[in-house]
Amino acid sequence: MTATLTIKPKDLMRILGLSYSQCLRKVKAIREVNGKERHQYVTVTETADFIGIPEDTIRKTLENPVKPL
């Protein structure tokens, strides 16, 4: 399995348990803090620094498949 390098709003939904629109705003805020433009990706490292969760925890969460209900 390939390691995830970037974060998308749906990934943040799994990590933080927020709605899609809230996660869109978080990704936008992470871009602004890091001086990125709209077309540029947000990395796992930038996300970890912004939300204060260790990078390893984020990577482990993204690597584990979502279990259906």
PAZAPA-4460 file (N, C-alpha, C; in steps of 0.05 Angstrom, whole numbers, plus 32768, in hexadecimal, padded with zeros to 4 digits):
% residues 69
    n_x    n_y    n_z   ca_x   ca_y   ca_z    c_x    c_y    c_z   seq   type   mol
   8011   7FE8   8000   8000   8000   8000   8012   8019   8000     1      M     A
   800A   802D   7FF1   8019   8045   7FEF   8013   8058   8006     2      T     A
   8027   8065   8010   8023   8078   8026   8015   8091   801C     3      A     A
   8002   809B   802B   7FF3   80B3   8023   8004   80CB   802A     4      T     A
   8007   80DD   8016   8016   80F6   801A   8005   810E   801D     5      L     A
   7FED   810D   8012   7FDC   8125   8012   7FC2   811F   8022     6      T     A
   7FB5   8135   802A   7F9C   8134   8039   7F86   8141   8029     7      I     A
   7F70   8133   8028   7F58   813E   801B   7F42   8141   8030     8      K     A
   7F2D   8150   802B   7F18   8154   803F   7F0C   813A   8049     9      P     A
   7F09   8126   8038   7EFE   810D   8041   7F11   80FF   8055    10      K     A
   7F2B   8102   8051   7F3E   80F7   8065   7F3B   8105   8080    11      D     A
   7F37   811F   807F   7F33   812E   8098   7F19   8125   80A6    12      L     A
   7F05   811F   8096   7EEC   8115   80A2   7EF1   80FC   80B3    13      M     A
   7F02   80EA   80A9   7F08   80D1   80B8   7F18   80D7   80D0    14      R     A
   7F2B   80EA   80CE   7F3D   80F0   80E4   7F2F   8100   80FA    15      I     A
   7F20   8115   80F3   7F14   8127   8106   7EF7   8123   810C    16      L     A
   7EE9   8114   80FB   7ECD   810F   80FF   7EBB   8128   80FA    17      G     A
   7EC4   8139   80E9   7EB5   8151   80E2   7EA6   814D   80C8    18      L     A
   7E95   8160   80C1   7E86   815F   80A8   7E99   8166   8091    19      S     A
   7E90   8160   8079   7EA0   8165   8061   7EA5   8183   805E    20      Y     A
   7E91   8194   8062   7E95   81B1   805F   7EA8   81BC   8074    21      S     A
   7EA7   81B2   808C   7EBB   81BB   80A1   7ED7   81B3   8099    22      Q     A
   7EDA   819B   808E   7EF4   8192   8085   7EFF   81A2   806D    23      C     A
   7EED   81AA   805C   7EF5   81BC   8046   7F01   81D6   8051    24      L     A
   7EF4   81E1   8065   7EFE   81F9   8071   7F19   81F5   807F    25      R     A
   7F1C   81DD   808C   7F36   81D7   8098   7F4C   81D5   8084    26      K     A
   7F47   81C7   806E   7F5B   81C5   8058   7F63   81E0   804D    27      V     A
   7F4E   81F1   804A   7F53   820C   8040   7F65   821C   8054    28      K     A
   7F5F   8219   806E   7F6F   8227   8082   7F8C   821D   8083    29      A     A
   7F8F   8203   807F   7FAA   81F7   807F   7FBA   8202   8067    30      I     A
   7FAC   8204   8050   7FB9   8210   8038   7FC2   822D   803E    31      R     A
   7FB0   823D   804A   7FB6   8259   804F   7FCE   825C   8062    32      E     A
   7FCE   824C   8077   7FE4   824D   808B   7FFF   8247   807E    33      V     A
   7FFE   8234   806B   8017   822B   805E   801D   823A   8044    34      N     A
   800E   824E   803E   8013   825F   8026   800F   8250   800C    35      G     A
   7FFC   823E   800B   7FF8   822E   7FF3   7FE0   823A   7FE4    36      K     A
   7FE0   8235   7FCA   7FCA   823D   7FB9   7FB5   8227   7FB7    37      E     A
   7F9F   822D   7FAB   7F88   821B   7FAB   7F8E   8200   7F9D    38      R     A
   7F9F   8201   7F89   7FA4   81E8   7F7A   7FBA   81D6   7F87    39      H     A
   7FC6   81E0   7F9C   7FDB   81D0   7FA9   7FD0   81BE   7FBF    40      Q     A
   7FDD   81A7   7FC2   7FD4   8193   7FD5   7FDD   819A   7FF2    41      Y     A
   7FCF   818F   8005   7FD6   8192   8021   7FE2   8177   802A    42      V     A
   7FF9   8178   8037   8006   815F   803F   7FFE   8156   805B    43      T     A
   8004   813D   8061   7FFE   8132   807B   800D   8141   8091    44      V     A
   8026   8148   808B   8037   8157   809E   802A   8172   80A5    45      T     A
   8022   8181   8090   8015   819B   8094   7FFB   8199   80A5    46      E     A
   7FEC   8184   809F   7FD3   817F   80AE   7FD9   8179   80CB    47      T     A
   7FEC   8168   80D0   7FF4   8160   80EB   7FFC   8179   80FB    48      A     A
   800C   818A   80EF   8015   81A3   80FD   7FFD   81B5   8103    49      D     A
   7FEB   81B7   80F0   7FD4   81C9   80F3   7FC0   81C0   8109    50      F     A
   7FB9   81A6   8108   7FA4   819D   811B   7FAF   8192   8135    51      I     A
   7FCA   818E   8136   7FD6   8186   814F   7FD4   8168   8156    52      G     A
   7FD0   8158   8142   7FD0   813B   8145   7FEA   8130   813A    53      I     A
   7FF7   811D   8147   8010   8113   813C   800D   8107   8120    54      P     A
   8021   810B   8110   8021   8102   80F4   801D   80E4   80F2    55      E     A
   802A   80D5   8104   8027   80B8   8104   800A   80AF   8108    56      D     A
   7FFC   80BD   811A   7FE0   80B6   811F   7FCF   80BA   8106    57      T     A
   7FD4   80D0   80F8   7FC5   80D6   80E0   7FCB   80C1   80CB    58      I     A
   7FE4   80BA   80C7   7FEB   80A6   80B3   7FDF   808B   80B9    59      R     A
   7FDF   8083   80D2   7FD3   8069   80DA   7FB5   8069   80D5    60      K     A
   7FA8   807F   80DA   7F8B   8081   80D6   7F85   807F   80B8    61      T     A
   7F95   808C   80A7   7F91   808B   808A   7F97   8070   807E    62      L     A
   7FAA   8061   808A   7FB2   8047   8080   7F9D   8032   8086    63      E     A
   7F8F   8034   809C   7F7B   8020   80A4   7F62   8024   8093    64      N     A
   7F58   800E   8087   7F3F   8011   8077   7F27   8016   8088    65      P     A
   7F14   8024   807D   7EFB   802A   808B   7EEA   8011   808C    66      V     A
   7EE1   800A   80A4   7ED0   7FF2   80A7   7EB3   7FF9   80A3    67      K     A
   7EA5   7FEB   8091   7E89   7FF1   808D   7E78   7FEA   80A6    68      P     A
   7E62   7FF7   80A9   7E50   7FF2   80C0   7E40   7FD9   80BC    69      L     A
***
